[in-house]
Amino acid sequence: MFKKTSIALAVLLATQSSYAIAHTKKEIKQSTNEQSAAVQPIEKIEVRGVRQRLEKSGVLSDSIMKTEVISSELMDNKNAANLTEAINNTPGVRVSNECSMCGVKRIMLNGLRGEQTTILVDGLPVHAMIAGYYAVDAIPTTGLDRIEVARGAGASLIAPESIGGTINIITKTAQENGATVDVSVGENGNKKIGLLGTGISDDGATRVTLIGQFDSRDQVDEDNNLVNEAPSQDNRTLTMRLSHDLTDKDNIIVRYSNVDSEIFGGPMLGKEYADGTATSAGGILASYDGVDSDTLFAGNDVRNDFVGKAWETAEWIHTQRDELSLSWLRELNDDLNMTLSASYSDHTQDSFYEGFKYYAEDTMLYLDARFNYYLNDSHLLTFGVDNRSEEMRSRSSGEGHQDYVSDSFDYDMLGFYLQDTWQATDELEIAMALRYDHVKADFIDPKKDGVEIDQSILAPRVDIRYNHSDEWTSRLSAGRGYRAPLSFFETDHGVLDAELGFEIDIEELERSNSATYALSYSGDALTMTTSLAWTEVENLAMLSETDNGVPLLSQLDEKASVTTADIALGYDVTDDLTLNFTAEGFFYDDAFKSSYSLAPVEERVTLNADYLIHGWDIFANLVWIGGRDLSEYGYEGYNQVDSSGAVIQSSKKSTDAPSYWTLDLKVTKAVTDNIDFYAGVNNLFDYTQVNEGETPLFFDASGGYDVAYIWGPLRGREVYAGFKATF
């Protein structure tokens, strides 16, 4: 049964949400309309090589769970320069901006926190634990074939830490010799240059993909108080992917990527401050004298001009990362194949947080040996062993203090896994998986006694798909996940107040149980998916501080849970017009709310339209975010305090976040067969919380200065234009 059906393709099509299906239909129609009626592009694809052959036959498929797919065409429609822009506001996905100074982004799945999301590249983990805070804005969209979002614990055999789910970034595989250039410019210094080159040998055995992208944007200061609400950022990425068929039964893939990202936030460059004119980021950092100003803002009001020294609000983060992965696939016989994989990353962060200097290097090595075996016509077994080792070493300006404790750690995970994919009937398919892992996590500072975590865990998972008819499909998934909480960036990037070091009170793995049910309909014009997901987390990590103001990484005593519900509809009004609608609700219990430093989205509605008319492609994306009670997430803070921290105005900032709409538009015109010109605008309504009178800055109830009073957009309207040429 397995050998005679294309399981991988069936999985891909059957697990799409209507959001992705509608766009896929639209893209096929657009491609078809641009060519003669006799030409069918999808039928011209030629599968070459052992890896493509096995993927087509289903031998390499290991998941039947519900998966949202963001295609390269949808990324183009959104003019997404990076991963966060590509996946934001897709079903179940929330990109949270958690700092107005440094712009740290967190990718949240199913309402869970950002550190509970695992990012894979071509199915392999290449991101170390501290890479999920600043580096996600530097993951380019140039050269991506698609992004797969699988929500729920145990979403991948090789990513048991994915309590929230996995994001799998799939690189384009070369199918022909060609090149693509994508260049755009816009307001607020927005620039992007994307270069893609693909090459294939005459015999089809060797395929090369080369990717380069540079993108940047300037600071934004909507309220003109000399402190930005969004930082400047410069990203540069170079990637090479080589696939080579050694024999008819052997394929090897090598991928290398180099990332360089620099963020600067805080004082607006080119302005006058108490310590001189801020002409460059380097000059501001060099001006650090360690002497705090008596007053940061005129009248001790964060809505007034910043009157302190430029370095006192400066946050600079320079990230460099090298990624290397290797995968060897060998078909041993008709019933058995093997994949040996390895991935390595070296991630460094050099940073300056308002006077606190922090440097970290995080290296990660992942090894995996996986086997797929046809037990019989109804059972496909997948089994293997993997190991993840990570070493993080940090230095900071606080090390001279006698009680300073470092946040450096060692992490090691050894796992064994087995999965049985059972085609019970023509309508029913069940995947049952079990992992056994031994996990060891150790904060290595000599002042810390013993190993924090040294535990073994069993993580089961089941995915069930039932086809009620040709149109209706049900999916049920349930599983257990785990994660070792190790990073002080997890809540409000807790290194900001670490002059006296770090306090660690971690003894247990975070453990989760989750269940998801989805019902899908796919008709000729209408597609629909509605789903309900529940996740409960035990030993949820929390970041607070000691009585001495030292960041403290600890864990909740009670269990925390979140439930999400969503419905996604797609409708082809005509061959040239597609409409999509998504409505979502996220429901957190009190324990989960207490773990957030910023209020997450509770209600969201998304509407988008893609319209082809006389050679023009018009795309519109409208998003509504529901209002929230910020006090439920610990929001507080007085607008005014005196220099000693005493309250002189007892009017707290509003804890009622209003609902709001944002609208993005893009228009594309194909001027030749291989050149498109486009123009668009992000946030057409120019809605920001600053324009509503709410700065993201505040003094907390004790008089401390903070940067995280955030509930709405911080960047306003931005117009852009560009072209894309394919050769």
N, C-alpha and C positions, 0 to 999 in steps of 0.2 A: 504493500500500500504506500509506504513511504517512497519507494523507488519510482513509482509511477505518477506521483503528484509533485507539483512544484510548491513544497511546503514554505520555503522562504518567501516566495512571492505572495502566497496566500496569507502568510502572517503579516507581511508588510501592508497588504491592502486591507485585510480584515481588521487590523488593530488601529487604523486611522480614526481619529475623531472626525466629525463632519467638518470641523474647521479646516483640517488638512485635506480631506477628500475634495471639498469644493474647490480649493485652490488648485489641486492636482488636475481636476477636470478642466478648470479654466485654462491651465497652462497647456494641456494637450490640445484643447480647441484653438487656442491662439496659435500654437505651432502649426496645426493643421490648416488653419485659414491662410497662413502665410505661404503655403505651398500649394501645388496643384492638387485637385481632388483625388487623383490617382496615387499620390504619394502618402504613405502612412509612416511617419518617422519612427514610431515605437516598434514597427515591425522590421526596421532596418538595423536594429541593434544586434551585433554579433557577439556572442559570448565567447571569449578567448581565454585559454589557460585553465589550469587545474582549479585554481581558487574560484574563478567565476563559474566554472562548470558545477562545482560542488555547492556553491551558494544557490545556483539556480535549481539544483535538484533537491535542496532542503537539508543537505547533510550538515551544514554549518549553522543551521538555525537552532537557537536555544531558548526562545521565549515566545509565548503566545499571549502575553499580557497586553493590556491596553497601552498604546503608545501614541503620543502626539508627534507628528513629523512636521518640522518647519523646513520647507523646500528652499532651494537657492533662489527660485523665482519670487517667493514670498519675502525673502531677505532683500532682494532688489526692490520690490515694491515699497518696503519700509525704509529703503535707503540706509539699512543698518550697516554701520562700520565695524561693529564688534559684537561679541556674543550677547552682552546684556541688552543691546538694542534689538537684536534679532529675536530673542525669546520673550521679551517683556510683554505682558498682557496676553500671552497665549494661555489656554485653559490650564488652570492649576499652578501657573508660574507667576511669581511676583519678584521683580527686581527692586530691592529696597536700597535707597540712598541713605546712608546712616551717618554722614558727617558733611556739614556744609563747607568745612575747610578743606579736607582731603578728598572728599567725594567717594569714600569707600563704598563699594557695592556688595550686596549680598543677594544670592539667587536662592529664593525660597520655593519649595515644592510642597503642594498639599498643605500649605499653611505652616510648615515646619521652618526651623531656622536655617540660615544660610550654611552654617558649618555641617548641617546634616544632609547636604546635597553633595553627591560625588560627580565629578566631571571626568569623563573618559574621552580619549581621542582615538578614533578608529578602534574602539572597543577595549582600549588599554588605559590604565591609570598612569598619567604622566604629571599630575599636579600634586605637589607636596602639600602638607596641611596648611602652611601659611600662605599658599598661593591663591586661596579662594577669597581674598579680601581686596587687594588692589589689582592683581593680574588679570581678573576676569574682564576688565575693560580693555585689556590689551590683546585679547584673543580675536584675531581678524576674521571677517566673513569672506574675504577673497579666497577663492579656491575651495570653498566648502560645497559639498554636494547636498547635504541636508544636516539637520540637527534632530536627533531622536530624544524625546523626553519620556521616560518611563517613571511613573510615580508609584511610590509605595516601598516599604521595607523589603529588603531582599530582591530588589528589582533586577539584579544581575548576579550571576554565579560568581563573578570575580570582583564584586563590589559589595561585600556584606556590610560595610560601614554606611551604606546609603539608606539611612533611616527615612529620609524624605523621598529619595529616588535618585535616578541617574540622568545625566545629560551626556549623550554620546555624540561627539562632533565627528562627522564623517567627511574625510577629504575626498575630493574628486579623483577618480581613477582615470588616467589617460585612455581615451578611446580613439584619438586621432592626433595628428600633428596640428597644433594651433596655438594661438596666443590671444589674450584678452587684456585690454587696458581700460580701467575705469577711473576717471578723474572727476572730482567735484570740489566746489568751493562754496562757502556760505558765510552768513553773518557770525559774529563773535569768533572770528578766526577759524571757523570750521574748514578743514581741508582733508581730502583723502585721495591717495594715489594707490590703486590696486593693480598689480601685475600678475598675470597667470599665464604660464606656458606649459603645454603638454606635448609629449613626444612619444612615439611608438615605433619600435623597430620593424623592419620589413616582414619579419616572420611572426610578429605579434607577441614574441616572448618577453620583451622588455618594454616597460611603460614607465615614463618619468613625468612627475608633476612638480613644477617649480612655482613657488608663490612668494611674492613680496608685497608688503603693504606698509604705507606710512599714513598716519592720520593724526590730527591735532585739533585742539580747540582752546580758546582763550578763557580767562577768568570772566565771571559775571557778577556785577554788583548792582542789583536792581534797586536797592534802597539808598545807594550812594552814601554809605557810612564808612567808606574806605576799606571795608572788609568784604571779601567775596562770599556769595552764596554757593558758588560752584567753582572749582579750581581749574587751572589750566592743565592740559595733559598732552604729552607727545608720546606716540607709540610707533615702534618700528619692529616689524616681524619678517623674518626670512625662513622659508620652509622648503625642504626637498623631500619628495616621496618617490621611492624606486620600487617597482614590482617586477620581479624576474622569474620566469619559469625555468628552473634548472633542468627539468626533464618533463615528460608528460604527466608525471605524478608528483612533482615537487615544485613549490612556489615559495619564494622568499620576498618579504617586504621590509624595506629599511626606510625609516622616517627620521629626519633631523629638523629641529626648529630652534631658532634663536630669537629671543624676545628682549626688547629693551623699552622700558616705559618710565617716564618721569612725570610726576605730579607736583604742582606747586599751588598751595592755597593759603588763604589768610589775607595779608595786606595786599592791596591793589598795587601792582607794579607801576612805577612812574609817578607816584604820589609823594607828598611831603609828610614825614612823620617826626616824632620827637627826636629820633636819632639820625635824621637826614632824609634825603630823597631815596626812595626804593627804586633803583634803576634796574636791578637784576636780582634773581633768586639767590645767586651766589653771594652777592654783596650783602643781602639781608642775613644770610646764615653766618657770614663772617663778622657781622656786627654784634653778635651775641656777647654780652658782657656779664650775664648772670645777675643783674640788678633789676628787680621788678619795679615797674612804675606804680605810683600810688593810685593812679586812676587810669583805667583802660578806655573808658568812653566818657565823653563830655556829659557832666551831670550824673555820672554813674548810671546811664541809661543806654542799653545796647542798641537802641534805635537812633542814637545820636552818633556823631563822628567819632571814630577811633582816635584817641589822643595819646596812646602809649607808644612804645618802641615797636618798630616793624617786626622784629623777631618774636615778640610776645604772642602774636597770633599766627606765626608762620608754621606751616606744615608741609614738609618736602619729603617725598618718597621716591627713591630711584630703585626700580626693580629690573633685575637681569635674570634671564632663565635660559638654560640649555636643555633641550629635550631630545632624547634618542630612544628609538624603539626598533625592535627587530622581531619578526614573526616568520617562522618556517612551517609551512604546511606540507605534509607528506601523506599521500594516499597509499596506505599499506596494502590494501586489497579492496575488493568491491564493497566489503562490509565494514571496513575499519580505516579511519584516518586519524592523524595525529597533528596537533599544532603546538609547537614550542615557541613561547613568546618571552620577551624581556623588554622592560622599559626602564629608563633612567632619567632623572631630572636633577638639575643643580639650580636651585632658586636662591638668589641673594637679594636682600633688601637693605638699603642704606637710607636712613631716615632721620628727620629732625622734627620733633613735636613740641613747638612752643618753648624751646630751650632744652628739651630732653633728647639726647642723641641715642639712636638705637640701630644696631647692625645685626643682621641674622643671616646665616647660610643654612639652608635646608636641603639635604640630598636624600633622594628616594630611589630605591632599586626594587623593581617588581619582577618576579619570575613565575612563569605559569607553564605547566605541561597538561594539555587537554587531549582527550581521546573521545571520538564519536564512534559508536559501534551499533550496527544493526543486529539486535538480538533476534528479531524475526520480523515478519511483515507488519506487525502492529507496535513494536517497541523499538525506540531509538534510545540507547544509553549514552549519556555524556558523563565522563568522570575525569578527575584530575587532581593535581596538587599545586598549590601556589604559595608564594612567600613574599611578603612586603616588609622591607626594612627601611627605616627612616632615621636620620640623624640630624638634629637641629642644634646649632651652636650660635649663641648670641653674645654680643658685647654692648655695653651701654655706658653713658656718662655717670650712672649711679653706682658703678662698681667699687668706688673708693670708700663707700660707707661700710662700717664694720659689720653691720647686720644684713648687708645686701645678699639676697638669694636670687640666683639666676633662673630664667625660665627655659634653659637648655634641656633637651630631652632626647632619649633614645626610644624608638618604637620598633617592635618586631611582631609580625603576625605570620603564623604557619597554618595553612588550611588544607583540608581535604574535602572534596565535594563529589556528589553523585546526583544525577538527574535522569529520570525515566520519562520520556515523552511518549505517551500512550495514545494511539489512535483507536479509541474504544469502539466507535462506530463511525460511519460516514459523517455524522453530525457532531460527535463529541470527541474532543481532544483534551487530554489532561497531562500537564507537566508537573511532576512531583520531584522536588529537589531537597537535599539535605547537605548542610555544611557542618564540619567540625573544625573549630579554630582554637589555637592556643595563642593568647595575646599577652604581650609583656610591654608595659609602658613605664619608663623610669625618668623622673626629673633628676638629673645627675649631679646637681650642686652638692658639694661635700657637706653642707649644713643640713641636707635632707637625709633622713635615715631610711634605709630600706627602699624597696621597689614599690611604686604606687599601685600598679596593677599587674598581677600575674595570674591569669585566669584562663579557663577553657570554657567554650560555649558551643552548644548545638543550635544551629539556625535552620529550621525547616521552612519550606515555601511550597505552595501549590498554586498553579494557574489552571483554570478550567475555561474552555471555550465551547459553547454549544450553539450550533446553527439551527434556529427554529425553522427557518425557511431561507429562500435565496436572499431575502431582504433583511430579516431580523436575526441578530446575534446577541447572545449574552456572554459576559465574561465575569468570572469571579476569581479574585486573587487574595491570598492571605499569606502572611509570612512574618518572620522575626528578623530583626536587624540589631546591630550593635555598633557602638562607636566609642573610642577612647578620647575623652575630652583633654586636649593637651595645649591648646593655644589661648593666650591671653587676649588675642584679637577677637575672641568669639562674641563678646558683648561690648559695644561701644569702644572697640579697639583699646583694650585696657592697659596698654603700655604708656599712655599719656601721663599717668601719675606714678610712675615706677622709679622715681629717684631713690627710694629706699628699698627697691627690689620687689620681689613677687612672693606672695604667700600661696601655697598649694595645699588644698584639702580635698584631694581626689583619691578615692580608694576603690571605686567601682566603675565598670563599663556602663555607659548609657545603653539600656536595652529597650527595644520597642517591639510592639505587636501591632500589626495593621491588617486591615481588610478593605477590599474595594470591590464594588459591583458596578458593572456598566452594561447598559442596553443600547444597542446600535441598530439603526435602520439605514439602508442604502438603496435608494430607488433611482429611477432614471434622472430625475431632476432634484429630488429632495434627499438630503442626508441628515441624520440626527444621531447624537450620542448623549445620553444622560447618565451620570455616574454619582455614586456616593462612596466616600472614603472616610475611614476612621483610623486614627493612629494614637496609641498610648505609649508614653515614654517613661521609663523608670530611671532614677538617678540622673535627671536632667541637669546639665552643667549650668552654673550661675556665676556671674562675675559681680562682686561687690567690693567692699574695701574694709580694712580693719579699722580699729579706733585711731590708729596712727596714720590713716590715709593710704595704706599700702594696698594695691590691687590684690584681691583674694579670689581665687578660682575654687569654687566649692560645688556642691550638688544639692538639689532639692530633696527633702525627705519624702514628700508625697509624690504620687504619680501625676503626670500631666497628660492631657489629651486634647486633640483637635479633630473636628469633623468638617469635611468639605462636601458640598453638593454643587453640581453644575449641570448645565444643559447647553449643548452646542448644535446649532442648526445651520445648514447650508442649502441654498436654493438657486438653481440655474433658471433665472427668469427667462432668458433667451440664450442662444448660443454665445452671445457677446456680453452678457451681464450676469454676474454672480453676486449674491448677497449672503453674508454670514452674520450670525447672531450668537452670542455667548452670554449666559448669565451665571454668576457664581456667588456662593456664600461660604464664608469661613467662620467656624464657630469654635471658640477657644474656651477652655475652662479657666478658673481663676489661677490655678497653678501655672498654666502655660502663659497666661497674660503677665504674671509676675516675672517671667524670665526674659521678657522683651524690654529693650531699652528704647525702642521706637515702636509706635503703634502700627501693627500690620494692617493690611486691607481686610475688611470684613465683608464688603459687598462690592461687586464689580459687574458691569455690563459692557460688552464690546460689540460694536456694529462695524462691519466693513463692507465695501463694495468695490468690485473690479469690473470696469466697463471698457470694452473695445469699440471704438467708433471712428470709422474713416481713417484708419491708420494710427489713431491715438489710443493710448492705454491710460485710463484715469483710475487711480486707486485712492480710496478714502478710508480712514480708520478713526472711528469715534469711540471714546472710552469714557464711561461714567464710574466714578468712585464714590461710594456711599459715605455719609457722615459717621463720625466715631466719637465716643466719649474717651478723651485722652487720659482722664484721671484713672481709668481702669488699668492703664499701662504705666502708672507712676509718674505721669507728667505733672510738674509743679514748677515753681520758680518765681521769684519776685522780679519786677522790672527794675527796681532801684534799691541799691544798698549803699551805705557809706564806705569809706576806705577801710574801716575795721570789720566790715561784713555785717554790721547791724542794719536791720531793715528800717528804711526811712519812708517807704511807701508800701503799704500792705495790700497792694492790688496785684493778685496773681495773674499770670498770663492765662489766656482763655484755655479751657480744657475741652471745648467743643469744636471739633474739626468739622467744617461744613462739607457737604457733598460738592462735587465739581465735575465738569466735562473738559476733555481735551480732544482736539481734532488735528490729525495729520493728513496732508494731501500730497500726492505726487502725480505728475503728468509726464508720460513718455511718448516720444515720437520717433518712429523708425524712418530715418531719412534715406538710408540705403539698406541693402540686404545685411550689412554687417556693422552699421553705425547707428546708435540710438542717442538722441539728445533728451535730457530730462530736466525737470525743475520741480521744486516742491517747497513745502513749508511744514515745519514741525511746530506743534502747539499754536495753531492758527488763532485761537481765542486769546493768546498771550496771558493765560491764567497761571499765576504763581501765588504761593502763599504770601510772598513779600508784597505783591500788589494788593493783596487783601489786608495788608497792615500787620502781618505776623512775620517778624524776622526769625530765622532759625537759631539765633543766638539768645541766650538767657543767663541770668544769675540764678543758681538754685536756692533753695530755702535757707541754706546756711551761708549764702553769700558767695559761693564758688561760681566761677565762670564756666560755661559749657557751650557746646556747638551743635546740640542734637535736639532742638525743639523743631522737629520736622514732621509734617503731616501731608504736604502737597508738593507740587512741582517747584523746582528752584531755578530752572532755566525757562525763559519766556520764549516768545515767538522767534524762530530762526528760519530764514529763507535760504535756499541753496539752489545750485544749478550744476549740471555736469554732462558728461558724455561717456558712452561705453562703446568701445570698438572691438570687434572680434575678427580675427584673421585666420 
